[in-house]
């Protein structure tokens, strides 16, 4: 169950970043509430995940999901640059997260 909480924490981090991007582009205050709500949920799920997963592994995978998810959302939904280097380093983040799960 800890891994489910960790994945949920990472996904809430990505949703929070989407809300942040929307707030920056529209300046609508409702997105501030969304940001706070998503990050509070993210940290809550992360703390639940850390009950069964070591802190270092959980934190690294949580940030990896957030970073990789943020990059992918930026590329697919906000038409951000998709250079070779960005895709390469995104792959490294994903591979590193998988490797951390495999050794824990």
ZADO-1210 file (C-alpha; in nm, 4 decimals, padded with zeros to 6 digits):
<atoms>
<atom x="00.0000" y="00.0000" z="00.0000" code="UNK" pos="1"/>
<atom x="00.2966" y="00.2309" z="00.0591" code="UNK" pos="2"/>
<atom x="00.3809" y="00.2285" z="-00.3112" code="UNK" pos="3"/>
<atom x="00.0250" y="00.3277" z="-00.3991" code="UNK" pos="4"/>
<atom x="00.0524" y="00.6221" z="-00.1589" code="UNK" pos="5"/>
<atom x="00.3853" y="00.7174" z="-00.3141" code="UNK" pos="6"/>
<atom x="00.2446" y="00.7149" z="-00.6677" code="UNK" pos="7"/>
<atom x="-00.0559" y="00.9195" z="-00.5528" code="UNK" pos="8"/>
<atom x="00.1806" y="01.1666" z="-00.3864" code="UNK" pos="9"/>
<atom x="00.3753" y="01.2058" z="-00.7094" code="UNK" pos="10"/>
<atom x="00.0603" y="01.2478" z="-00.9161" code="UNK" pos="11"/>
<atom x="-00.0722" y="01.5144" z="-00.6802" code="UNK" pos="12"/>
<atom x="00.2611" y="01.6920" z="-00.7190" code="UNK" pos="13"/>
<atom x="00.2109" y="01.6962" z="-01.0972" code="UNK" pos="14"/>
<atom x="-00.1467" y="01.8234" z="-01.0632" code="UNK" pos="15"/>
<atom x="-00.0172" y="02.0960" z="-00.8311" code="UNK" pos="16"/>
<atom x="00.2372" y="02.2028" z="-01.0910" code="UNK" pos="17"/>
<atom x="-00.0375" y="02.2151" z="-01.3554" code="UNK" pos="18"/>
<atom x="-00.2430" y="02.4383" z="-01.1246" code="UNK" pos="19"/>
<atom x="00.0648" y="02.6562" z="-01.0727" code="UNK" pos="20"/>
<atom x="00.1109" y="02.6949" z="-01.4489" code="UNK" pos="21"/>
<atom x="-00.2575" y="02.7831" z="-01.4864" code="UNK" pos="22"/>
<atom x="-00.2312" y="03.0420" z="-01.2077" code="UNK" pos="23"/>
<atom x="00.0723" y="03.2042" z="-01.3696" code="UNK" pos="24"/>
<atom x="-00.0984" y="03.2227" z="-01.7092" code="UNK" pos="25"/>
<atom x="-00.4463" y="03.3326" z="-01.5926" code="UNK" pos="26"/>
<atom x="-00.3868" y="03.4974" z="-01.2520" code="UNK" pos="27"/>
<atom x="-00.7131" y="03.3437" z="-01.1232" code="UNK" pos="28"/>
<atom x="-00.7084" y="03.3072" z="-00.7448" code="UNK" pos="29"/>
<atom x="-00.8922" y="02.9731" z="-00.7551" code="UNK" pos="30"/>
<atom x="-00.5728" y="02.8139" z="-00.8791" code="UNK" pos="31"/>
<atom x="-00.3965" y="02.9208" z="-00.5576" code="UNK" pos="32"/>
<atom x="-00.6419" y="02.7080" z="-00.3622" code="UNK" pos="33"/>
<atom x="-00.5849" y="02.4211" z="-00.6047" code="UNK" pos="34"/>
<atom x="-00.2076" y="02.4502" z="-00.5612" code="UNK" pos="35"/>
<atom x="-00.2350" y="02.4442" z="-00.1811" code="UNK" pos="36"/>
<atom x="-00.4823" y="02.1546" z="-00.1848" code="UNK" pos="37"/>
<atom x="-00.2719" y="01.9438" z="-00.4225" code="UNK" pos="38"/>
<atom x="00.0542" y="01.9999" z="-00.2364" code="UNK" pos="39"/>
<atom x="-00.1064" y="01.9291" z="00.1016" code="UNK" pos="40"/>
<atom x="-00.2447" y="01.6032" z="-00.0370" code="UNK" pos="41"/>
<atom x="00.0902" y="01.5245" z="-00.1961" code="UNK" pos="42"/>
<atom x="00.2785" y="01.5684" z="00.1306" code="UNK" pos="43"/>
<atom x="00.0124" y="01.3708" z="00.3178" code="UNK" pos="44"/>
<atom x="00.0415" y="01.0790" z="00.0762" code="UNK" pos="45"/>
<atom x="00.4212" y="01.1035" z="00.0926" code="UNK" pos="46"/>
<atom x="00.4154" y="01.0795" z="00.4710" code="UNK" pos="47"/>
<atom x="00.1896" y="00.7734" z="00.4477" code="UNK" pos="48"/>
<atom x="00.4263" y="00.6158" z="00.1951" code="UNK" pos="49"/>
<atom x="00.7257" y="00.6734" z="00.4228" code="UNK" pos="50"/>
<atom x="00.5725" y="00.4427" z="00.6817" code="UNK" pos="51"/>
<atom x="00.6649" y="00.1491" z="00.4603" code="UNK" pos="52"/>
<atom x="00.9372" y="00.2868" z="00.2315" code="UNK" pos="53"/>
<atom x="01.2693" y="00.4331" z="00.3406" code="UNK" pos="54"/>
<atom x="01.2848" y="00.8116" z="00.3419" code="UNK" pos="55"/>
<atom x="01.5597" y="00.8414" z="00.0800" code="UNK" pos="56"/>
<atom x="01.3909" y="00.6098" z="-00.1669" code="UNK" pos="57"/>
<atom x="01.0443" y="00.7582" z="-00.1156" code="UNK" pos="58"/>
<atom x="01.1644" y="01.1155" z="-00.1500" code="UNK" pos="59"/>
<atom x="01.3742" y="01.0425" z="-00.4589" code="UNK" pos="60"/>
<atom x="01.0905" y="00.8634" z="-00.6354" code="UNK" pos="61"/>
<atom x="00.8382" y="01.1318" z="-00.5319" code="UNK" pos="62"/>
<atom x="01.0551" y="01.4066" z="-00.6763" code="UNK" pos="63"/>
<atom x="01.1234" y="01.1920" z="-00.9836" code="UNK" pos="64"/>
<atom x="00.7507" y="01.1454" z="-01.0500" code="UNK" pos="65"/>
<atom x="00.6959" y="01.5183" z="-01.0004" code="UNK" pos="66"/>
<atom x="00.9844" y="01.6224" z="-01.2228" code="UNK" pos="67"/>
<atom x="00.9163" y="01.3713" z="-01.4996" code="UNK" pos="68"/>
<atom x="00.5428" y="01.4376" z="-01.4859" code="UNK" pos="69"/>
<atom x="00.5994" y="01.8132" z="-01.4980" code="UNK" pos="70"/>
<atom x="00.8226" y="01.7818" z="-01.8027" code="UNK" pos="71"/>
<atom x="00.5784" y="01.5521" z="-01.9826" code="UNK" pos="72"/>
<atom x="00.2790" y="01.7746" z="-01.9058" code="UNK" pos="73"/>
<atom x="00.4765" y="02.0752" z="-02.0274" code="UNK" pos="74"/>
<atom x="00.5638" y="01.9032" z="-02.3526" code="UNK" pos="75"/>
<atom x="00.2239" y="01.7482" z="-02.4277" code="UNK" pos="76"/>
<atom x="-00.0194" y="02.0079" z="-02.2951" code="UNK" pos="77"/>
<atom x="00.1663" y="02.3394" z="-02.2842" code="UNK" pos="78"/>
<atom x="00.3650" y="02.2981" z="-02.6078" code="UNK" pos="79"/>
<atom x="00.7044" y="02.3369" z="-02.4381" code="UNK" pos="80"/>
<atom x="01.0260" y="02.2539" z="-02.6217" code="UNK" pos="81"/>
<atom x="01.1016" y="01.8830" z="-02.6590" code="UNK" pos="82"/>
<atom x="01.4705" y="01.8796" z="-02.7331" code="UNK" pos="83"/>
<atom x="01.6827" y="01.5661" z="-02.7436" code="UNK" pos="84"/>
<atom x="01.8565" y="01.6655" z="-02.4193" code="UNK" pos="85"/>
<atom x="01.5244" y="01.7136" z="-02.2375" code="UNK" pos="86"/>
<atom x="01.4009" y="01.3702" z="-02.3496" code="UNK" pos="87"/>
<atom x="01.7355" y="01.2104" z="-02.2603" code="UNK" pos="88"/>
<atom x="01.7384" y="01.3510" z="-01.9071" code="UNK" pos="89"/>
<atom x="01.3713" y="01.2683" z="-01.8611" code="UNK" pos="90"/>
<atom x="01.4605" y="00.9091" z="-01.9458" code="UNK" pos="91"/>
<atom x="01.7423" y="00.9147" z="-01.6921" code="UNK" pos="92"/>
<atom x="01.5019" y="01.0347" z="-01.4215" code="UNK" pos="93"/>
<atom x="01.2556" y="00.7570" z="-01.5046" code="UNK" pos="94"/>
<atom x="01.5237" y="00.4878" z="-01.5185" code="UNK" pos="95"/>
<atom x="01.6711" y="00.6097" z="-01.1894" code="UNK" pos="96"/>
<atom x="01.3306" y="00.5969" z="-01.0197" code="UNK" pos="97"/>
<atom x="01.2712" y="00.2431" z="-01.1447" code="UNK" pos="98"/>
<atom x="01.6171" y="00.1391" z="-01.0284" code="UNK" pos="99"/>
<atom x="01.5558" y="00.2839" z="-00.6794" code="UNK" pos="100"/>
<atom x="01.2337" y="00.0856" z="-00.6532" code="UNK" pos="101"/>
<atom x="01.4103" y="-00.2287" z="-00.7712" code="UNK" pos="102"/>
<atom x="01.6818" y="-00.2093" z="-00.5066" code="UNK" pos="103"/>
<atom x="01.4581" y="-00.1156" z="-00.2148" code="UNK" pos="104"/>
</atoms>
